[in-house]
Amino acid sequence: MEEKKSPAFKNVITVLVSIAIAGLFLWLALRGLDFDKIKVSLKKANYLWVAFAAVFGVSAYIFRAVRWNLLLEPMGHKISGSNSLWAISFGYLMNLTIPRSGEVARSTALYGVEKVPVDKSFGTIILERVVDLVCMGIFALLTLIFKYDALLAFYKAATQQKNQTTPKSDSNITYIILGCVVFILILLFVFRKSLQKLSIYNKVIGFGKGIFEGLKSILTLEQKGKFILYTAGIWICYFFASYLVCFALPETSNFTPADGCFILVVGTLGMIIPASGGIGAFNLAMKFGFTALFISMGKDAVEGGELGLAYSFITLPLQIIIMLVMGLISIPMLARNRKI
């Protein structure tokens, strides 16, 4: 009975910690600002632009599903586009409950409908994250070139906030953790022959090999051009899904594509933090981001922070609604296509 309760207990703790992180960041985002002004901005917003942004948000799911198929084909798994789409949607839905659980949920869902081994599909998901990191780097580089002043202002605002809210920690902790990891790896190498007799060790090694095979799939891609094209499609959709919302607010309707790149980069950084649905962390990131943009434009920093929060209260619910709608649709679709 203890073994059954343990994973559930860990999940509850993970969710509670995630909610606590979200609450902390939301409090940091809201403090010191006039919420009445934010409500006025939300009332004045033109939500037709938000609807256009939603189209690009859903399109990113479709491009990602088609691209995933290309990664699985070299391993001999040609899956249907719909099953790929619903497995991805289910993964995003799980991320709303337990942060970072979506990758495993996505692989498990795909196994249920296409019988693709979890370790292999999980390897391709890791590969996707690496490719997405490169794309994020490209947008960050564009931001550095065209919005250097805003990026510098954002860094200063974020650093100031960090210094005000968190005590200074000893940098030696990093070296201690690194030393422990190295020590464990040495022990695993020395006692590898003894460990090979354990079934759990063999399972871990087998799973690792499956992941490695998934990572190698990009080297054997037959349609590399399509892969690059779909990857570009995903990030173009991300760009427009975030940039078009700027036109919904009168005060930000004159933002340039360079400003859109900056917002995308800052927003992505906010979503990396393991808070439930990005709540709080994304809001705080947008507060800092818009404050930085307004400072670089010679405008009022406080107004920028208020508009950043107004923007976040439109964009984040939009993302969550898309995740919920697509995710909830995916459950009956995956159940219907499940292979016994």
C-alpha positions in Angstrom: 0.0 0.0 0.0 2.9 2.4 0.8 4.2 2.0 -2.7 0.9 3.0 -4.2 0.6 6.1 -2.0 4.1 7.3 -2.6 3.7 8.5 -6.2 0.4 10.2 -5.4 1.9 11.9 -2.4 4.8 13.2 -4.5 2.3 14.5 -7.1 0.4 16.3 -4.5 3.5 17.9 -3.1 4.6 18.9 -6.6 1.3 20.5 -7.3 1.3 22.4 -4.0 4.8 23.6 -4.6 3.9 24.7 -8.1 0.8 26.6 -6.8 3.0 28.2 -4.1 5.5 29.4 -6.7 2.7 30.7 -8.9 1.2 32.6 -5.9 4.6 34.1 -4.9 5.3 35.4 -8.4 1.7 36.7 -8.9 2.1 38.6 -5.6 5.4 40.0 -6.8 3.8 41.0 -10.1 0.8 42.8 -8.6 2.3 44.6 -5.7 2.8 48.3 -6.0 0.6 48.7 -9.1 -2.8 50.3 -9.6 -5.0 47.4 -10.5 -7.9 49.7 -11.4 -5.8 51.0 -14.4 -5.2 47.4 -15.4 -8.9 46.7 -15.4 -9.6 49.8 -17.6 -7.0 48.5 -20.1 -8.7 45.1 -20.2 -12.1 46.7 -20.8 -10.7 48.9 -23.7 -9.0 45.9 -25.4 -10.0 44.8 -28.8 -10.5 41.0 -28.4 -10.8 40.4 -32.2 -7.0 40.5 -32.2 -6.9 38.0 -29.4 -9.1 35.7 -31.6 -6.5 36.0 -34.4 -3.8 35.2 -31.9 -5.7 32.1 -30.9 -5.7 30.8 -34.5 -1.9 30.9 -34.5 -1.8 29.3 -31.1 -3.7 26.3 -32.3 -1.7 26.2 -35.6 1.5 25.7 -33.6 0.0 22.5 -32.2 -0.7 21.2 -35.8 2.8 22.1 -37.0 4.3 20.4 -33.9 2.3 17.2 -34.6 3.4 17.0 -38.2 7.0 17.6 -37.2 6.9 14.9 -34.6 5.8 12.4 -37.3 9.0 13.2 -39.2 11.1 12.4 -36.2 9.4 9.1 -35.6 9.5 7.8 -39.2 13.3 7.0 -39.2 12.6 4.5 -36.3 10.0 2.7 -38.4 6.9 4.3 -36.8 4.6 6.1 -39.2 1.8 7.4 -37.1 -1.4 9.3 -38.0 -1.4 13.1 -37.8 -4.5 13.1 -35.6 -3.0 10.7 -33.0 0.1 12.8 -32.9 -1.9 16.0 -32.4 -4.1 14.6 -29.6 -1.1 13.0 -27.8 0.6 16.5 -27.8 -2.6 18.1 -26.6 -2.9 15.6 -23.8 0.7 16.3 -22.8 0.0 20.1 -22.6 -3.1 19.4 -20.5 -1.0 17.4 -18.0 1.5 20.3 -17.7 -1.4 22.4 -16.3 -1.8 19.9 -13.4 1.8 18.7 -12.7 4.5 20.9 -14.2 6.9 19.1 -16.6 4.8 16.0 -16.5 3.5 16.6 -20.1 6.5 15.0 -21.9 6.0 11.6 -20.2 2.2 11.9 -20.5 2.6 12.6 -24.3 4.8 9.6 -24.9 2.5 7.3 -22.8 -0.6 8.6 -24.7 1.1 7.9 -28.1 2.0 4.4 -27.0 -1.7 3.8 -26.2 -2.8 4.7 -29.7 0.2 3.8 -31.9 2.3 1.4 -29.8 5.4 3.5 -30.2 7.8 2.6 -27.4 7.8 5.3 -24.7 11.6 5.5 -24.5 11.9 6.2 -28.3 9.2 8.8 -28.5 10.5 10.4 -25.3 13.9 10.7 -27.0 12.4 12.6 -29.9 10.7 14.9 -27.4 14.0 15.7 -25.8 15.3 16.4 -29.3 12.4 18.7 -29.9 13.3 20.7 -26.8 16.9 21.0 -28.0 15.7 22.3 -31.4 13.3 24.7 -29.7 16.1 26.0 -27.5 18.1 26.8 -30.7 15.0 28.6 -32.1 14.7 30.5 -28.9 18.3 31.5 -29.2 17.7 32.9 -32.7 14.9 35.1 -31.3 17.1 36.1 -28.4 19.8 37.1 -30.8 17.4 39.2 -32.9 16.2 40.8 -29.7 19.8 41.5 -28.7 20.5 43.1 -32.0 17.3 45.2 -32.3 16.2 45.7 -28.7 19.5 45.8 -26.7 18.4 48.8 -24.5 15.2 47.0 -23.6 17.0 43.8 -22.8 19.5 45.6 -20.6 16.6 47.4 -18.8 14.8 44.0 -18.3 17.9 42.5 -16.8 18.3 45.3 -14.4 14.6 45.2 -13.3 14.8 41.4 -12.8 18.0 41.6 -10.9 16.7 44.3 -8.6 13.6 42.3 -7.9 15.7 39.2 -7.1 17.9 41.1 -4.7 14.8 42.5 -2.9 13.0 39.2 -2.5 15.7 36.5 -2.1 18.6 36.3 0.3 22.1 35.9 -1.1 23.1 32.3 -1.3 26.5 30.8 -1.0 27.9 30.0 -4.5 29.7 27.0 -3.1 26.4 25.1 -3.1 26.6 24.8 -6.9 30.0 23.2 -6.6 28.8 20.8 -3.8 25.9 19.6 -6.0 28.2 19.2 -9.0 30.7 17.2 -6.9 27.9 14.9 -5.7 26.8 14.2 -9.2 30.4 13.4 -10.3 30.9 11.1 -7.2 27.7 9.2 -8.1 28.7 8.8 -11.7 32.1 7.4 -10.5 30.4 4.9 -8.2 28.1 3.8 -11.0 31.1 3.2 -13.3 33.1 1.3 -10.6 30.2 -1.0 -9.6 28.7 -1.3 -13.0 29.2 -5.1 -13.2 27.4 -5.7 -9.9 24.6 -3.3 -11.0 24.1 -5.2 -14.2 22.7 -8.1 -12.2 19.8 -5.9 -11.1 16.8 -5.9 -13.3 16.1 -2.2 -12.5 19.6 -1.3 -13.8 19.0 -3.1 -17.0 15.6 -1.3 -17.4 17.2 2.1 -16.9 20.0 1.3 -19.4 17.5 0.0 -21.9 15.4 3.1 -21.5 18.5 5.3 -21.9 19.3 3.5 -25.2 15.8 4.1 -26.4 16.1 7.8 -25.7 19.4 7.9 -27.5 17.8 6.2 -30.5 15.1 8.9 -30.4 17.8 11.6 -30.3 19.6 10.1 -33.3 16.5 10.2 -35.4 17.3 13.7 -36.7 20.5 12.4 -38.3 18.5 9.9 -40.4 15.7 12.3 -41.4 14.8 11.8 -45.1 12.9 15.1 -45.2 15.2 17.6 -43.4 13.8 20.5 -45.5 10.3 19.8 -44.2 11.6 19.5 -40.6 13.2 22.9 -40.9 10.0 24.3 -42.5 7.7 22.9 -39.8 10.1 24.2 -37.1 10.0 27.6 -38.6 6.2 27.4 -38.8 5.9 26.5 -35.1 8.0 29.6 -34.0 6.3 31.9 -36.5 3.0 30.9 -34.9 4.4 31.5 -31.5 5.6 34.9 -32.6 2.2 36.0 -34.0 0.3 34.4 -31.1 2.2 36.8 -28.7 2.6 39.8 -31.0 -1.0 40.1 -32.2 -2.2 40.6 -28.7 -0.3 43.8 -28.5 -2.7 45.3 -31.1 -5.6 44.5 -28.8 -4.4 47.2 -26.4 -4.5 50.8 -27.7 -1.3 51.8 -25.8 0.8 49.0 -27.4 -0.8 48.9 -30.9 2.2 50.7 -32.3 4.7 48.0 -31.2 7.1 46.9 -33.9 8.0 43.3 -34.9 11.2 43.8 -32.9 9.1 44.6 -29.8 7.2 41.4 -30.6 10.5 39.4 -30.6 11.4 40.9 -27.2 8.0 40.0 -25.8 8.2 36.4 -27.1 11.7 35.9 -25.5 10.7 37.4 -22.2 7.4 35.4 -22.1 9.2 32.1 -22.9 11.6 32.8 -20.0 8.6 33.3 -17.8 7.0 30.0 -18.9 10.2 28.0 -18.1 9.6 28.5 -14.3 7.7 25.5 -12.9 4.6 27.4 -11.8 1.1 26.0 -12.5 0.2 27.0 -16.0 2.9 29.7 -16.0 0.6 31.7 -13.6 2.5 34.4 -11.7 5.9 33.8 -13.4 4.6 34.8 -16.8 2.7 37.8 -15.4 5.9 39.0 -13.6 8.0 38.5 -16.7 5.6 40.6 -18.8 5.6 43.3 -16.1 9.4 43.5 -16.3 9.3 43.1 -20.1 6.9 46.0 -20.8 8.6 48.1 -18.1 11.9 47.6 -19.9 10.3 48.4 -23.3 8.7 51.6 -22.0 12.0 52.7 -20.4 13.8 52.1 -23.7 11.2 54.2 -25.5 11.5 57.1 -23.0 8.0 56.4 -21.6 6.7 56.0 -18.0 8.0 52.7 -16.5 5.0 52.3 -14.1 2.6 52.6 -17.0 4.7 50.0 -18.8 4.4 47.6 -15.9 0.6 48.1 -15.7 0.2 47.4 -19.4 2.5 44.4 -19.2 0.2 42.9 -16.6 -2.9 43.8 -18.7 -1.2 42.0 -21.6 -0.4 39.0 -19.4 -4.0 38.8 -18.2 -5.1 38.5 -21.8 -2.4 36.2 -23.2 -2.0 33.7 -20.4 -5.7 32.9 -20.1 -5.8 32.5 -23.9 -2.9 29.9 -23.7 -4.6 28.1 -20.8 -8.0 28.0 -22.6 -6.3 26.5 -25.7 -4.5 23.9 -23.6 -7.8 23.1 -21.8 -9.9 22.9 -24.9 -7.4 20.9 -27.0 -6.5 18.7 -24.0 -10.1 17.9 -23.0 -10.9 17.0 -26.6 -7.9 14.8 -26.8 -9.1 12.5 -23.9 -12.1 11.0 -25.8 -10.2 11.0 -29.1 -7.3 9.0 -27.6 -9.7 6.7 -25.8 -11.5 6.0 -29.1 -8.3 5.3 -31.0 -6.6 3.3 -28.2 -5.1 -0.1 -29.3 -5.4 -3.0 -26.9 
